[in-house]
Structure formats: C-alpha cells, structure tokens
C-alpha cells in the first residue's frame, strides 16, 4: 500500500483495463443511440442523412452499413492497440523500477 501512495507502484493497469472495456462496449452503443439526436441538432448531419435517404438504393445502403462495421472494427483494433501500448509502458516502468531497487 505504501508503494502506491509514494507512486513507486502504479494502479493504472486495473484502471486502464476498466476504461478499455468501457470504451469497447459503451462507446459504440452511445454513438448508435445518440445518432437521432445528432442528426436532429446538427444541420450538416441532417443534410447528409437526407441525401443518403433520398439518393441511395438498397445495395448502396447495404454497402454503407458494411462500411460502418468495417470502420467499427478498425476503431476497436486501434483502441486495443492504444491500450496495449500504454499498459506495456507501465509494465516496463514497473520492471525497470524493480531492477533499480535490486542494485
């Protein structure tokens, strides 16, 4: 406990894992649920949505949905990579700190 209070040991890995899973599951749901609100309150998004609804046929709309899911997968991979880098940094710090305490 004393190591945590002196910042010799970080608690960030547990917090980072929590934030990672919140981001993985909550952010896409929040974005999907807030879609209607954003379209109604931002005129640029309203114009884009109107144009999509009027000009795209069924095949193009399906391609748009598939593109959305591909972008979501890339977002999730980038999110995961970012957290792996951060966790790796803190693990490296802990390892180097332990090495410095042995000598």
Secondary structure, DSSP 8 states (H G I E B T S, - for coil): -HHHHTTSS--HHHHHHHHHHHIIIIIHHHHHHTHHHHHHH-HHHHHHHHHHHHH--HHHHHHHHHHHHHHHHHHHHHHHHHHHHHHHHHHHHHHHHHHHHH-
